[in-house]
Amino acid sequence: MKTQPTISFFQEESFLGGDPVAKAFVELFNALPTTVLFVKDRKSQFVGCNQLMLESKGLASGTGLFGKRDADFHPPVLAAAYQAEDEKVMSTLQPVLNVPWFVMDPKGLPQWFHSSKVPVLGEEGIAVGLIGARYPIDTDTEVDAAFQGIAPALRLLQINYNQTVTTEELAKVSGFSVTHLNRTFRKLLGLSPQQFIQALRIEKSRQLLKTTRLPIGEIALDCGYYDQSHFTRHFRAANGIAPLAYRKTFGKVT
């Protein structure tokens, strides 16, 4: 009887291992220049990927990815949304295909993608993990089609995330009521508009803390916070650690 696939063959640092199917699978995706491949186990821990996935996380090898979860790379509100989708795929055993998502790039700015995830079944027909892929939404036309009318609001936030932008302003540029804007944001992104703004600010601040020597007070102002104490409260709530401690732990500038 043919054995159903498991995820175990991805659990090597190189993510190729000795399994010829795994090696061929990953090498196939390495040949696709804009498509990210990722594999997760039942706990939503990364256990495999292609080279582009590593590059998108700023990692030199799989050592920095294996066993990690989205919460290790993204603000909590985003990580929770990604994991909720993982759980839906693995509990219902139904794939999600070509869903528009955004992921922060290494500069702390959002990149838009079509994302698909399919469950991986064990021998008893129970999900042991998932395989996912995403590819970029490149043109304004594609963004408009994918995000169902809130694209003008998303563009406004990309440029002005560090300014005061109200939900009413976002609704106006989208031609929506505030209620409809909120509903559409939550449907498409799993976040409210204000949660999206905070996610942008926190991710940008994390990037600056890791890659620059800018004073924390300057980072606070650059990312849209009133002052350093205001920033510290929000950063600690989002990351469970103060900005200075985060820099000491994850900073790449010596």
N, C-alpha and C positions, 0 to 999 in steps of 0.2 A: 504494500500500500504506500502511495506517495506521501511523504512527510510534508506537512504544511511548513511554510517558512517561519523562521524565528529571527530575532534580531542579534543573536549571539555572535554571528560572524563579523559584525562591525566593531566588536569590542577589542580593537587593537589600536595602539597609538597612531599608526599610520592610516587607520580605517580601511586598510586593504586586506591585511591578514593573509592567511594561506588559502582562503576559499576562492576559487576561480570566479564564481558567480559574483561575489562581493567585489572582487578586484575589477571585473569587467563593468559592473554597475557604476562604480565610482569613477572609473576612467572615462566612461561614456559621458557622465555629467561634467567631468573636467574639460571635455572637448566642447562644451556649450559655453560660450564666453560670457553670457549675461545671466545664466541661470544658477541660482544657489540651491544646493541639495543639503538637507539635514535629516538626521535620523534620531529619534528619541525612544527611550524605553517607556515602560508603563508609568514611571514616576515623572515623566517629562524631562528626564535627564538626557543630554546630548550623548549619543554613543557613536555617531558617524556623520560624515559630511564630505563635501568636495572641497577643492582648494579655494574656490571663490568664497565659500562660507568662512573659512579661516581668515581670508583677507578682509572680509567685511567686518570682522571682529577685531582686526588688528593683531592677529595671532600668527606666530611663526610656525607653530606645529599643533597637532591635535592635543598635546598635553594640556594646553590652556583651556580646552573646550570639553574634553571627556569628563563626564560626571557632573558638569555644570548645568544650570537651568537658566531660563530666560531672566529670572530675577538677578542673576549674576552679571547681566549685561545691560539691562534696561530699567528705567524707573518702575517702581512697584505697580503703578496703575496700568502701565503697558504690559508688564510681565503677567499680571493677573488676567488681562484680556487674552493674551496669547495662550496661557495655560488653560483658560476656560474653553477655548476652542479645541485644544488638544484633548481635553477630557470628553468633550462632546463627540469627537471622532472615535475615541477608544471605547466609550460606553455604548454608543449607538451602533458602532461598526459601520457607519456610513461616512463616505468621504465628503469633504468640502472642497469644491473645485472653483478656481478662478475668483476667489474672494478678494476684494481690494483691501489692502493693509498698508500701513506705513511702518517703516523701520528706521531708526536713527542711524545716520552714517557716522564714520569716525570723527567728523567735524561737529557732531551734535545737531545736525539738521535732518529733517525728515526726507526720506526717499519713499516713493510710492511704488507698490508692487501688486501684481496678481499673485495670490498664494493658494496653493492646493495641498491638501493633506489626505493621506489614505491610511487606514488601519493596517497593521501587520498582525496576522493571526497566528496563535500557537496551535499545537496539535489538537487541543480540545475546542477550537473555534473561538477562543477568548483572545482579546487583543493583548499582545505583549509589547506594543509600542506603535509607532507610526513612522511613515516616511513622508517628508514634505519637500516641496520645491516652490521657489518663487522667482519671478522675472519682472523686470522693471516696466512700469507704465511711463512711457517716454514722452509722449506728446501732450499738449494741452487738450487736444480732442479726446485722447484716451482718458485723461484725468476727468474731463467733463462727463464722459460716458460712465466711468467707473463709480464716481462719487455722487451721482444723482442730484445735481443741483447745488451741492455745498462746496464745489470746487472754488468759487470765488471767495468764500470764507476761509478755506484752507490756504489759498494763496495770500490772502491778507495776513493771516497768522504767521505764515512762513517768514514774511518780511517784517512784521511788527510784533513778534512774540514778546519782545522786551518792552513794549509799550502797553498802556492801558487800553484794552480793546473790550468793549462790552458785548454781551450776547445780542443786544439790540442792534448794534452796528453790524455784527455778523449776519443777523437775519436780514437786515436791509440790503446788504450787497448781494445776498443770495436770492432776494425776492420772496422770502418766506416769512411766516409769522415766527415769533420766538418759540412757540410750542412745537411747530413743525420742524424748525431747525434743531432743537434739542432731540426730538424723536429721531430725526435722520442721522444726526451725529452718533447717537447711541446704537442705532441699527447697524451702521456701517463700520464704526470704529470701536464700539463698546465703551465709549467715553462721552461725557458731556463736553461742550465747547470749552468751559473753564478748566476741566480736567486735562483737556488736550493742551491748552496753553501752559498749564503747570508742568506737564510732561516735557514740553519743549524746553521750558526754562531750566528744569532740573537736569535734563540730559545735556544741555549746553554748558551748564555750570560744572557738571562732572567732567566733561571734556576739557574745560579750561583748567580745572584743578589738577588733572592728570598731566597735561601737556605744556603748561606755562608756569611762570613764577609770579604771575600777577597777584597783587595783594587781594585778600579775600573780600575786602570792602569794595574794591574795584570790580571784581567779578560779580558781586551782588548787584551793583548798579548796571553793569553791562547786560545782566540777565533779567532786568526788570523789577528788581526788589528795591524797596524804599531805602533800606540801609543794611548793614551787616547783620544786625540782630534779627531783623525780619527774614533775611535770607537763611540764617542759621536755623531758625525755627522750622522753616519749610523744608530745608535740606535734611535736617535730622529726622523730621517726621516721615520723609519719603525714603530715606536710606538707612535709618537706624544708627547713624553715625554723624558726628559734626564735620563740617567742611575741612577743618585743619587735619583732623584724624584721617579723613578720606584721602587727602593729599599725601600724608605720610605713608599711608598703606599702599596706595595705587599710583602715586606720582611717577612719571617716567622721566622727568627733568631733574638732573642732579646738579 
